[in-house]
Amino acid sequence: MSQFKNHKALAGSDVSVGLNNPDDAGVITANGTNLIQSIDFFTPILDNPYDWGRVAAANALSDIYAMGGEPLSALQLVCWPRDHISFEVLGEVIKGGLDVMAKANCSVIGGHSIDDNEPKYGFSVTGVATRNVFLNNSIKDGDKLFLSKPLGTGVISSAIKKNQANPEIIEEATKVMVGLNDAASEFAHKHNANAVTDITGFGLFGHLSEMLKNTNLGANIISKNIPVINGAQKLIDDGLFSSGSQRNLDYVIDSIMNNTENLNFIKLCCDAQTSGGLLVSVPKDEQVDIELVKETMGVELWEIGQINSEYIEKINIIY
């Protein structure tokens, strides 16, 4: 969104997040209300059209939750090769998307479709923040870092395209991707999070780097605490790694202090995720019982590290 910061059409607007401070979504403050807007759509990442629709909806909603908001309404975006793929298949995609939007209490009020040689599906979502608006780089020294979903959806999606993913790993990845981040966002509110971001195309380390940017702070990451979908690390160990994930790796590699000790683990942390979890930076004095959180809020969390002032915008991996 930062490319629009000098656009005359925005002069005098009430954009509070999204111009000079790009984040996971844009925020417009109007009459005391913080409205959140985001958009996301993509080509098929699963062979099952219903599941693709579900993932697309969960992924589009994630930015709203990452900003601390609740979804209000959504518009569907459809690109469809009508001469090559039937409208029955599109119907399954849309059904999946609408089912997840209904689960999130988000009203789908319309949309737009065009003919395209490659199918694409997603949503533009509007939400509202009635409490704190979370930013992605307002971390504080000593913050504890919590992640709400395991890594690996990117490499598994690549494996699906290459017919290298077994049904079990596809099922587990699908379960991760269709899950909403609403409970993780509620956790962030309850524990007074200083910063929140959702882990998507930049991978864990890419989004963590954005969290550290211009803060003069660094992060310790505990490798054994990083959650991973069963089989995902082996796919990377076997040489599967997408071009997008490689760009993530190239972007962050110099900021990783010990970047030669276990390159394949670092690759996993740079894996471009779809509908990943929230990365939540919680004040050091907050008492968090992750088992109690799971029991009472229905969200599984992993404490993966801590923000510190010892390193400036560096990631230190503790093996």
N, C-alpha and C positions, 0 to 999 in steps of 0.2 A: 504493500500500500504506500510505501514511502515515495514511490515514483510520482505520486499525485500531489506532493506537498506544495508545489508552486502553481497548481492549476487554478485559474481564475474562478472557476465554478464553485470552488470551495471557500472563496473569500467570505469572511463573516459567518461561516458556519460554526456550529457548536461541536466540532469534532474534538473530543478530549483524548482519544487514543487512536493512532493510525496515520498521522501525518509525519510529524518529526520524531515520533516514538512508535514505529511499527511494532505490532505485537501479533498474537495469534488471531485476533479479530479487531475490527474497528468498533469504537464506542462513540456514540453521539449523545450528548446531554441536552435534553429538551424539556423545559418546564420542570426541572428537578428530577427527571427520569433518565436513567442511563440505558439507552438502547444499544444492543450489541448486534453487529451484522457480520456475516461470514459467508463464504461460498466454497464449495468443493465438489468436483466430479472427476470421474476417471474411467478408463477402459476396464473391461472385465478382468478381475483378478482371481475369480473362481469359476469353475465350469458350471456349477449349479446357479441358474439365473436368479432364483429366489434368494439364495444366500448372498449373491452379489448385490442385490437390491438392499438387503439388510445391512451389509457392511457399508455400502455407500451412505445410507442414512445415519448410521452410528458415527461414521467418520465425519460427516458434515456437522453433526450435533456437537462433536467433541470440542470445537473451538469455543462454543458458547459456554460449556462447562469449565473450560480452562480459564475463561475470563471471570468465573464466579457467578455466571448468570443462569437463568432458566429459559429454555426455548419457548417461544410464543407461536411463531408461524414459519412456514417454509414454502418455497416454490421449487417445483421439480424442473430439472434440466435433462432433456433427452436428445441424444444424437443417435439416429437409427438407420441402418442400411435395409430399408424396407424390401428391396429386391432380393436380399440374400438371407435375411433372418426373419422368421415369421413374427407377426404381432402377438401370437400366443406366447412366445418366449418373452417378448417385452412385457406382456401382462404379468408374467411371473416375477420379472424384475421389479415392476411397479408394486406388486402385491407385497414383496419383501420390504421395500422402502416404506410403504404406508404402514405396515405392521409395526416397524420399529418407531416410526414417528408417533403412532398412536400410543405405544408404550411410554414414550417420552412426554406424552400430553402436549404434543406439538401439532397444531392444525396445518394441514397442507391445503393451501388456498388457491392453488393454480400452478402454472408452469408454462414451459415453452418447449417445443420439439422442432428439430430440423432433420432433413435427410443428410446422412453422412456415411461414408464408406466404412468407417470404424465405429462400433457402438460405444457410447459413453453415457454415463448416468450419474446424477448427483443432485444436490440441493443448494439453494441459497436460503440461509436460515437467519431469522431475526429473533433475538432474545432480549431479556430485560434483567438488569442487575439491581435487585432491591437491597442488597447488602454491599459489602466491599467489592470493588472491581479489582481482580487480580491482574498484575502485570507480570511479564516474564523475566524481568531482570532487576527486580527490587529486593534482591537477596541481602541478608545481613551476615556478618561474621558469626560463625558458630552454628548457623542453621543446620538442621538435620534434613537430609534428602530422602524422600520416600517416593517409590515408584509403584504404580497400581496395576500394571499388566506386564507379563513376561515379554521378552524380545524374541524376534525370529520371523515375524509375519512377512517381511520383505523377501528373505531368501526362500521361504516356503512358497511364496507366490511365484518366484522364479522357477522353483522346482516343479510346480504344477504345470507351467508353460512348457517345460522340457520333459514332461511325463516322468519325473524323477521323485515324485512325492507319493508315499503310500496313503491309503485311506485314513489310517489312524492319525497321521500328522496333519492331514488336511482337516479332519474333524476338529482336532485340538486348536489349530490356527483359526478356523472359522468361529469356534466358540469364543476365542479371545477377541476377534475383530468385531463381532456383532454385539459385544457387551458395551453398555453405556457407561460413560464416565460421570454420571450424576452423583453416585454415592461417593466417589473420590473427590468431587468438588465439594460435597457437603462435609467430608472429612477436613478439607482445607479450611473451610469456614469455621468449623468447630474448634480447630487447633490454631487459629489465628495465623495462617500461612502468610509469609512475607512475599512469596512469589510462586507462580504456578505456570506451567506450560504443558502442552500435550505433545507426546512423542509421535511424530509422523515422518514426513519425507526426509528430514535432515538426520534421522537416527538419534539415538540417545546422546551421543557425544556432540553431535551438531547442535541439538537443542540446548544441551548443557552449556556449550560455548556461547550461545546467545544469552543464556542466563547470566554468564560471567562477564559479558562484554561491557567495557567501560565502568567496571565496579572496583577495580584494584583488588579483587578477591579471586581465590582459586578454590579447587575442590579436591578432596580425597575421595576416591571411589574404591569400595571394597569389592574386589572381583568375585569372591565366593558368594556375595549377597545378591548379585545380579540374577534375576529370574529369567529363565530361558525355556521356550517351548521345546518339549522333548524332540530331539532329532535335528533341531535347527543348527546347533553348533557343528554337528557332523557334516551337514550339507556344506557349510563354509569350509570345514577342514578338508572336504573332498574337492574343493576348488570352485564351488558355486558362489558367485558374487556379482551382483548387477552393476551396470555402468553408473547408475544413480548412487548406489552405495559407495562405489569407488570414488565418486566426486566428493561425497561426504568425508571419506577417509583422507583424501588429498587436502581437504579444507582444514581438518582438525589435527592432522598428524604432528605438526610442529608445536602444537600446544599441549601435547601429551608428553610428560616428562620422561617416562620410561617406555618409549614407543617401539622398542625392538624386542622386549622380553617375551611377549606373546601376541604376535601380530594377528593371529586368527581370532583371538578374543577381542582385540580392538576392532577388527572387522565386524564382528557381531554387534558391537556397541555403535557401529556406524551404519548398520543395516537400515535401509530406508523402510520405515514401518508404515502400515496402513491401519488406521483406527487403533493406534497404540494407547497406552495408559497416560495418566497425568504424572508429571514430575513435580512434586510438591516440596517447597522449601519452608520448613517449620522452625520457629524460634527454638533455640537450644534449651530454654527453660520449660518448654511444653512437655508434659508427660504423655507419652504415647504408648499404649499397650496394643500392639498390632493384633494380638489374638482377640482382645476385647472388641476392637474396632471391627474385626471380621464377624464376630458374633452379633454385635448390636447394629452395625451399619451395612453388613453384607458386602463389604469390599475387602479384598485381600491386598495387603501392602507388604512391601519389602523396603527395609531401611538400607540404602545402598551407599551412604557416605555422608560427608559433612563439608560445609563451606568453611573456608579458613582464610586468614590474611597472610599466611606464610608464602603463598605463591600468587603471583599477579596474573589472573586470567589463564592459569595453567590447570591441567588435570593430572593429578598424581594417582596412579593406579596402585593399590595395595594388593599384592598377590598372596 
